[in-house]
Amino acid sequence: MKKIVIFASGSGTNAENIIKYFAETKIGTVVAVFTNRSDAKVIERAQNYQVPAVVFSKDDLNESKILQKINTFRPDLIVLAGFLLKFPQDIIEAYPDKIINIHPALLPKYGGKGMYGMNIHRTIVENKEKETGITIHFVNENYDEGNILFQKNIILSGNETAEEVAHKIHELEQEHFPQVIERLLEN
């Protein structure tokens, strides 16, 4: 069975969805959830499924301590699910083409530093975009610039609020993220 490690910084709804999805398959399992926030809801969500949660500081991430901890789990895939820090080069080099991220917009639009969550959805509404969606991509040394694995769009009417856009995007994430992970693990 393939091993998945998840990195998340917040509530962990995508992380929980991935944990639940793979609990019902024979192809993979989530072996750990890493978070940079000791108050993140993702910790409780992971513990509810008996998945260990590893809490670390930004300094730990930048000092290679986290790479050592990741290596103890020997993951086949590292999944960033709402992880807001820039991923360190040493981990990227140790796991080439084994780290993916989900972005709540259609890259290359609305990517880069500071473009996450409601920041993106508000900007999309303000710019009166006709569509938005999700992008799942490999992680490289730059924010949101890794090779794209999957995109799914939705058409906007122009009357949505940022909160309504966020809800539609979350539904796309919940449906497609586990499926893309599964396809990667099958290869």
Backbone hydrogen bonds in HBPLUS format (Angstrom, degrees):
<---DONOR---> <-ACCEPTOR-->    atom                        ^
c    i                          cat <-CA-CA->   ^        H-A-AA   ^      H-
h    n   atom  resd res      DA  || num        DHA   H-A  angle D-A-AA Bond
n    s   type  num  typ     dist DA aas  dist angle  dist       angle   num
A0002-LYS N   A0027-ILE O   2.91 MM  25  6.05 162.5  1.94 142.7 140.3     1
A0029-THR N   A0002-LYS O   2.93 MM  27  6.41 140.6  2.09 157.3 168.0     2
A0076-ASP N   A0003-LYS O   2.76 MM  73  5.21 156.0  1.82 133.9 141.6     3
A0077-LEU N   A0003-LYS O   3.22 MM  74  6.64 142.9  2.37 159.1 165.0     4
A0004-ILE N   A0029-THR O   2.88 MM  25  5.91 152.5  1.95 156.9 155.5     5
A0031-VAL N   A0004-ILE O   2.81 MM  27  5.86 156.7  1.87 156.7 163.1     6
A0005-VAL N   A0077-LEU O   3.04 MM  72  6.48 157.6  2.09 157.0 164.1     7
A0079-VAL N   A0005-VAL O   2.79 MM  74  6.17 164.1  1.82 161.3 166.9     8
A0006-ILE N   A0032-ALA O   3.01 MM  26  6.41 166.2  2.03 154.4 156.9     9
A0034-PHE N   A0006-ILE O   2.71 MM  28  6.11 165.5  1.73 163.5 167.6    10
A0007-PHE N   A0079-VAL O   2.81 MM  72  6.18 156.3  1.87 156.7 160.0    11
A0081-ALA N   A0007-PHE O   2.84 MM  74  6.03 167.5  1.86 168.7 172.8    12
A0008-ALA N   A0034-PHE O   2.98 MM  26  6.42 156.9  2.03 166.1 173.3    13
A0009-SER N   A0082-GLY O   2.95 MM  73  5.89 144.9  2.07 124.4 126.2    14
A0042-VAL N   A0010-GLY O   3.08 MM  32  6.15 146.8  2.20 165.1 155.9    15
A0016-GLU N   A0012-GLY O   2.85 MM   4  5.99 165.1  1.88 151.1 154.8    16
A0017-ASN N   A0013-THR O   3.01 MM   4  6.13 156.1  2.07 140.7 147.4    17
A0018-ILE N   A0014-ASN O   2.97 MM   4  6.21 154.6  2.04 149.5 155.7    18
A0019-ILE N   A0015-ALA O   2.90 MM   4  6.18 161.7  1.93 154.3 159.6    19
A0020-LYS N   A0016-GLU O   2.90 MM   4  6.12 169.4  1.92 155.7 157.9    20
A0021-TYR N   A0017-ASN O   2.94 MM   4  6.04 161.0  1.98 144.1 150.0    21
A0022-PHE N   A0018-ILE O   3.02 MM   4  6.18 168.5  2.03 154.8 156.5    22
A0023-ALA N   A0019-ILE O   2.99 MM   4  6.09 128.4  2.26 141.2 155.2    23
A0023-ALA N   A0020-LYS O   3.23 MM   3  5.09 134.7  2.44  93.6 106.2    24
A0024-GLU N   A0021-TYR O   3.26 MM   3  5.69 153.8  2.33 105.6 113.0    25
A0025-THR N   A0022-PHE O   3.33 MM   3  5.02 170.6  2.34  99.7 101.2    26
A0033-VAL N   A0052-PRO O   2.90 MM  19  6.29 155.8  1.95 160.3 167.5    27
A0054-VAL N   A0033-VAL O   2.74 MM  21  6.12 160.1  1.78 154.6 161.1    28
A0035-THR N   A0054-VAL O   2.86 MM  19  6.23 157.6  1.91 160.8 161.9    29
A0056-PHE N   A0035-THR O   2.99 MM  21  6.38 153.1  2.07 156.2 163.4    30
A0040-ALA N   A0037-ARG O   3.21 MM   3  5.32 167.2  2.23 111.4 112.8    31
A0043-ILE N   A0040-ALA O   3.23 MM   3  5.99 158.6  2.27 117.5 121.8    32
A0045-ARG N   A0041-LYS O   3.15 MM   4  6.51 162.8  2.18 152.6 157.9    33
A0046-ALA N   A0042-VAL O   2.89 MM   4  6.03 160.9  1.93 148.5 152.8    34
A0047-GLN N   A0043-ILE O   2.97 MM   4  6.20 167.6  1.99 152.6 156.2    35
A0048-ASN N   A0044-GLU O   2.95 MM   4  6.14 143.0  2.09 146.6 155.9    36
A0049-TYR N   A0046-ALA O   2.94 MM   3  5.45 151.0  2.03 112.5 121.4    37
A0051-VAL N   A0046-ALA O   2.99 MM   5  5.00 167.4  2.01 138.7 135.9    38
A0050-GLN N   A0047-GLN O   3.04 MM   3  4.75 165.0  2.06 106.9 107.7    39
A0060-ASP N   A0057-SER O   3.06 MM   3  5.13 117.0  2.47  96.3 111.1    40
A0061-LEU N   A0057-SER O   3.16 MM   4  6.55 153.2  2.23 148.3 155.3    41
A0062-ASN N   A0058-LYS O   3.12 MM   4  6.43 150.1  2.21 146.5 154.0    42
A0063-GLU N   A0059-ASP O   3.03 MM   4  6.12 117.8  2.43 142.4 157.9    43
A0063-GLU N   A0060-ASP O   3.28 MM   3  5.18 149.9  2.37  96.5 105.3    44
A0068-GLN N   A0064-SER O   3.37 MM   4  6.68 159.0  2.42 146.8 150.7    45
A0069-LYS N   A0065-LYS O   3.16 MM   4  6.49 153.2  2.24 141.9 149.2    46
A0070-ILE N   A0066-ILE O   2.75 MM   4  6.02 163.0  1.77 160.0 164.4    47
A0071-ASN N   A0067-LEU O   2.95 MM   4  6.13 163.1  1.98 150.5 154.9    48
A0072-THR N   A0069-LYS O   3.12 MM   3  5.35 136.9  2.31 100.8 112.3    49
A0073-PHE N   A0070-ILE O   2.85 MM   3  5.50 147.9  1.95 119.1 128.3    50
A0074-ARG N   A0071-ASN O   3.19 MM   3  4.92 140.2  2.36  93.4 104.7    51
A0078-ILE N   A0098-LYS O   2.73 MM  20  6.06 161.8  1.77 161.9 168.4    52
A0100-ILE N   A0078-ILE O   2.92 MM  22  6.42 157.4  1.97 163.3 169.1    53
A0080-LEU N   A0100-ILE O   2.77 MM  20  6.05 164.6  1.79 157.4 162.8    54
A0092-ILE N   A0088-PRO O   3.20 MM   4  6.53 162.7  2.23 150.5 155.8    55
A0093-GLU N   A0089-GLN O   2.86 MM   4  6.06 160.1  1.90 155.7 160.5    56
A0094-ALA N   A0090-ASP O   3.07 MM   4  6.14 144.2  2.20 133.0 142.4    57
A0095-TYR N   A0091-ILE O   2.98 MM   4  6.13 137.4  2.16 147.0 157.2    58
A0098-LYS N   A0095-TYR O   3.16 MM   3  5.20 143.2  2.30 133.4 125.0    59
A0139-VAL N   A0099-ILE O   2.91 MM  40  5.58 149.7  2.00 145.2 143.8    60
A0101-ASN N   A0137-HIS O   2.84 MM  36  5.52 151.9  1.92 157.7 167.3    61
A0137-HIS N   A0101-ASN O   2.97 MM  36  5.52 156.2  2.02 152.6 160.2    62
A0103-HIS N   A0135-THR O   2.72 MM  32  5.11 157.0  1.77 155.3 162.8    63
A0135-THR N   A0103-HIS O   2.91 MM  32  5.11 153.9  1.98 148.8 155.2    64
A0109-LYS N   A0106-LEU O   3.11 MM   3  5.87 127.3  2.41 136.7 131.4    65
A0115-MET N   A0112-GLY O   3.05 MM   3  5.61 160.3  2.09 136.5 139.1    66
A0119-ASN N   A0116-TYR O   3.09 MM   3  5.67 128.6  2.36 150.0 147.6    67
A0120-ILE N   A0117-GLY O   3.06 MM   3  5.73 129.4  2.33 115.7 125.4    68
A0121-HIS N   A0117-GLY O   3.36 MM   4  6.74 163.1  2.39 146.5 150.5    69
A0122-ARG N   A0118-MET O   2.88 MM   4  5.88 168.2  1.89 153.1 155.8    70
A0123-THR N   A0119-ASN O   3.20 MM   4  6.25 157.7  2.25 138.1 144.5    71
A0124-ILE N   A0120-ILE O   2.90 MM   4  6.14 157.5  1.95 157.0 163.5    72
A0125-VAL N   A0121-HIS O   3.05 MM   4  6.26 159.6  2.09 146.8 151.7    73
A0126-GLU N   A0122-ARG O   2.83 MM   4  6.04 167.1  1.84 153.6 157.7    74
A0127-ASN N   A0123-THR O   2.87 MM   4  5.97 150.1  1.96 145.7 153.6    75
A0129-GLU N   A0124-ILE O   3.16 MM   5  5.55 174.9  2.16 160.5 161.4    76
A0128-LYS N   A0125-VAL O   3.00 MM   3  5.01 157.3  2.06 105.4 111.8    77
A0156-LEU N   A0130-LYS O   2.75 MM  26  5.06 179.9  1.75 135.2 135.2    78
A0132-THR N   A0154-ILE O   3.07 MM  22  5.60 153.4  2.15 152.3 160.6    79
A0154-ILE N   A0132-THR O   2.74 MM  22  5.60 152.1  1.82 155.8 156.6    80
A0134-ILE N   A0152-LYS O   2.95 MM  18  5.52 151.9  2.03 150.8 158.8    81
A0152-LYS N   A0134-ILE O   3.17 MM  18  5.52 152.0  2.25 142.5 148.4    82
A0136-ILE N   A0150-PHE O   2.85 MM  14  5.15 165.1  1.87 151.6 154.8    83
A0149-LEU N   A0136-ILE O   2.79 MM  13  5.59 161.6  1.82 149.0 154.6    84
A0150-PHE N   A0136-ILE O   3.14 MM  14  5.15 152.1  2.22 146.7 146.9    85
A0138-PHE N   A0147-ASN O   2.87 MM   9  5.37 160.9  1.90 156.8 157.8    86
A0165-VAL N   A0161-THR O   3.00 MM   4  6.33 158.4  2.05 153.0 158.9    87
A0166-ALA N   A0162-ALA O   2.88 MM   4  6.11 159.4  1.92 146.7 152.8    88
A0167-HIS N   A0163-GLU O   3.01 MM   4  6.27 152.2  2.09 143.1 149.9    89
A0168-LYS N   A0164-GLU O   3.08 MM   4  6.37 160.2  2.12 148.8 153.2    90
A0169-ILE N   A0165-VAL O   2.92 MM   4  6.17 160.2  1.96 157.0 162.7    91
A0170-HIS N   A0166-ALA O   2.90 MM   4  6.07 157.5  1.95 148.8 155.2    92
A0171-GLU N   A0167-HIS O   3.09 MM   4  6.37 153.4  2.16 146.6 153.0    93
A0172-LEU N   A0168-LYS O   3.19 MM   4  6.53 153.0  2.26 143.1 149.8    94
A0173-GLU N   A0169-ILE O   2.91 MM   4  6.24 160.9  1.94 155.3 160.7    95
A0174-GLN N   A0170-HIS O   2.92 MM   4  6.14 165.7  1.94 154.6 157.6    96
A0175-GLU N   A0171-GLU O   3.09 MM   4  6.26 153.8  2.16 144.7 151.4    97
A0176-HIS N   A0172-LEU O   2.91 MM   4  5.98 174.9  1.91 160.9 162.4    98
A0177-PHE N   A0173-GLU O   3.01 MM   4  5.37 159.3  2.06 139.9 146.4    99
A0180-VAL N   A0176-HIS O   3.00 MM   4  6.23 158.5  2.05 161.7 167.1   100
A0181-ILE N   A0177-PHE O   3.06 MM   4  6.30 162.6  2.09 155.2 160.2   101
A0182-GLU N   A0178-PRO O   2.90 MM   4  6.11 158.7  1.94 147.0 152.9   102
A0183-ARG N   A0179-GLN O   3.01 MM   4  6.30 158.2  2.06 147.1 152.2   103
A0184-LEU N   A0180-VAL O   3.03 MM   4  6.31 156.7  2.09 148.9 155.0   104
A0185-LEU N   A0181-ILE O   2.97 MM   4  6.27 157.3  2.02 153.5 159.8   105
A0186-GLU N   A0182-GLU O   3.02 MM   4  6.26 138.5  2.20 145.7 156.9   106
A0187-ASN N   A0184-LEU O   3.22 MM   3  5.47 145.1  2.35 102.4 111.9   107
